[in-house]
């Protein structure tokens, strides 16, 4: 099969002909029909996430159809459309797994990082960590829901009942989560890079009541903010826009160092929290909700061989919505 492979961190992906994998016990073989490109892929490629599997096939927002079933697989059938997310395996026995916090499992394995992912014609996945996908929606439009959507949804849940919500970094995750937030009756305030009028207009078009640069003050104090941009200096900036008791949620897997800030910015029971990975229950909640709203995902498709181009556009902030590779 054809695959885009990372051979060393910091280098480009290389198109290779590699052996098609066979499903082991408990796994499914999936023919990839779409794989979205995520900022986490950049963190893996740049070496900001340590100890990736090498050589590695990246990609963890995968949609495809089941081609073969490994021994012991139940609840799936050949030809079924499934989604494969970032969390690819957990031990199922530790204190985290046994308390509904499998996203924190110390032994967890991750699709497109410590397991080969979806920048390829085929991939294998643990059937326990595959989501049957609801009918409707193209494979391309479904792919970004498998990470941008799920992490956005988990981040949104961390904000509680916040009525006035800030979003820093208006990319793939933000353009999905704003639709869920508006469906829930919230107001959304969007923060982008200074001068990024395209992203600000995109946010307004999707329903943001205000959009501006990340160093600007919104017209109202906010109840909570989600930071998707991997920029640590946004944390104290976001704190300074919160009412008492407000929360800043850091929704990324990697972020630059957070600079020191005055305790006054945190006082009055403001809080900072992070989001790590996802759980299967997040998918069980979010995917039907996204279909019922329905969430409209804006995408730009690229052939598999153009993965480096798609990643470069993501790095440069030249995408509204999500890039999706189509083998």
Phi, psi and omega in degrees: 000165177266139180211147172265120191243139170266119182260335174203138179304140181094345180264168177285164171287145182241131178282123183230153165267117182233164181292134177293132182288157174246141183287130172278179178304132179084357182254162171239145171266127185239129171279117185285127176251341177197140175218116181284157181258128188240152177300330176300327176301321177296320179297322177293311182297324183277358180080013179282340171255121190283157169056051173289158169298133178227139348297155188232138167262109182287182173106122184221019174237076196251134169237138178190186180241144183287127180258331182203153181245133173283167179302136175086001179283128178233152175087003177229160179219156179298136182092353182285140175277130181224162173244142179241121184261186180299311181286114187252343181190141169222165186287331179077001186233345184283175181298325179292311181298324184278356180241023177076017181239047182299339177297344181255006182305129181293337182260007186302148174240148190234132180297132178074015179220294174256354172233147175297145185244216196253009174281060188196172178287326182220158171210161173248152181209149172297124185297336179293339184246029172249141179255122168298132184264139179293158177293160181085154181083133179288161177300320180298316182286336179282329189304313181296342178293339187285347173220301179306316179291313184292316178293321176299318180294316179296321177296317180298320178299327181292344179275358179064228183260025183308124182277316179256111190245127172266145174230121180256121183093099188256075179246218187299310182295317183296321185287343172274312186293331178297325180291322176292317181298316179294322176301327180275002176086019180270164169259139182241134177242121188256135179241131182230178171301146178302132178085357181275076183291331178299313180294323179293318177294323177301315180296317179297320180298328179276355174119005177297137180281343178204146174216135181199187181284155185293344177263007178268158174266132176289163182290342178232150171289145189257154176275332179196159174221148173247131178252112175264333178292138184276050189239107185300328183293347177286340183296304177296328177297317180292321178303322184287353177258004187265146167289170175303139179080005182283166185230138169254123180252122177267110191265002183261165178273342180218144178211146174295165185301142177274123180289161177296152179210163182291140176300334178302329180291334182263337185300176184064037172061028166287157184217159176234133175219161178246164175242127181243114171062220181199167173242162178296330178293330174301315179294320180297328178278312192284317186298316174295323179297315180300322179291326184280334185299310348271148175286132177256118183261125177269129186225159170230121185270144177226146170294156183307319183295344181263023181302320180296323177295316179298318179295322178295321178293321176297315181299322183276357181070031183257024178238133165256117187095219188232143171274141181226129176272137180238106180300000000 
